[in-house]
Amino acid sequence: MLSAEDLGWLSDVSAMAQNWGVANIEQPPSAKVTIPVALLAAFVAYYLLAVVKKPKVVGGNGELRALYEQHCPSLWESYWPTFWALNAHVSSIVRAFIQRHPPNISYERELVELADGGVASLDWVKEGNVLPPSAPVLLILAGMSGSSECAYIKHLALAGFSEDYRPVVFNQRGAGGVRMKTHRLFCCSKVDDLQTAIQHIRRRCPESKIIGVGVSLGGIQLIRYLHDTGDCSELSASIENSRVNIRYSHYLCGKVKTTLKSYLEQDGVSRRDLPFDVDKALRVTLMSEFDKVVTIPVFGYSCLDEYYTDATNSDKVVRIKRPLVCITATNDPFVPEDSLPYEAVENTMVTLVVTAYGGHIGFLEGILPTRQMLTDRVCKEFLLAMKQYHLKVA
């Protein structure tokens, strides 16, 4: 049995516990504020100290580097990526959904007949101002699933307009609503379609310099063209943004199969006449599988290793004879940093610009990145620099 004294002592302890509990339950308002503030302060410190950095700029001979330092401030200033999209995959995907289309960008389409009977297209941006015949041409090459209707392509065209260039977008076979006329699709290592398009531009604009800008697959093909043509290149300069990760391989493979299906559904197309197993091609789910079933036999490679080795550009940049700026990010899920040819580009015509963040052709900026991105600014600055470069070498 508990005495009255014991009960009194327990009552005092209970009251103390209740008061302590109430105090600790009612104090948290300040604690609830303090913890989020501390976390926010920690993130801000991390963002400022570890995220915001100047790009790494490697390569370029002395003359080009001096030119970029004068006319391309974005290469030397700190890049402030969108704080809520630091993840490489978020940055890569968000841009496609959030970037707004710039106003007043419309096209006049010109079809280009290719050597094997296929068709590509050149979409010339309608000119707001009348440009002289000698105005430089900005040739824009989209990524594997892109076309002239993509927002990021239109922003590059807008950058060209702002510097009095004449923008034109090269749409690959089957892209941008161009009907497929043969079974041949794209190939990273074959640029004869691009060469045909550039020759067409040269005939239309004989007095103009041609500057190229390529994104993803477009960048790969741009570099390959510059490598293959050397001093005979019709392009006077180029800028390239990034260069397949398993996460994206499914998506890209689906896009390519859609293009193939649209060709197979056309009247007069016989599956038996095609140089690959159509049923197997439509069952694959990865780009490597599609390349093995379709690309290898169509373009005459013996195996995937031979094709991928031939399509690799890191060993080819040293032979490029035109000013070239390549922009990529260390967290690009398509391009491992250890594959970047830092040493190979030293004292060449090639300048490699590497940011810490940006993903694959993301490079978001600002709290709500709906308009211009880092690459758009760099493109505009590069176009201005090339005008000055060609004045010097003319």
Salt bridges, closest charged atoms under 4 A:
GLU110 OE2 - HIS200 NE2 2.67
GLU110 OE1 - ARG204 NH1 2.82
ASP116 OD1 - ARG173 NH2 2.87
ASP123 OD1 - ARG109 NE 2.77
GLU127 OE2 - ARG166 NE 2.63
GLU149 OE1 - LYS154 NZ 3.35
ASP192 OD1 - ARG184 NH2 2.66
ASP193 OD2 - ARG173 NE 2.58
ASP228 OD1 - ARG224 NE 3.10
ASP228 OD1 - HIS227 ND1 2.81
GLU234 OE1 - ARG202 NE 2.91
ASP279 OD1 - ARG271 NH1 3.21
ASP310 OD1 - ARG224 NH2 3.08
ASP315 OD1 - LYS316 NZ 3.41
ASP332 OD2 - HIS360 ND1 3.16
GLU337 OE2 - LYS56 NZ 3.75
GLU365 OE2 - ARG377 NH2 2.37
ASP376 OD1 - ARG95 NH2 3.57
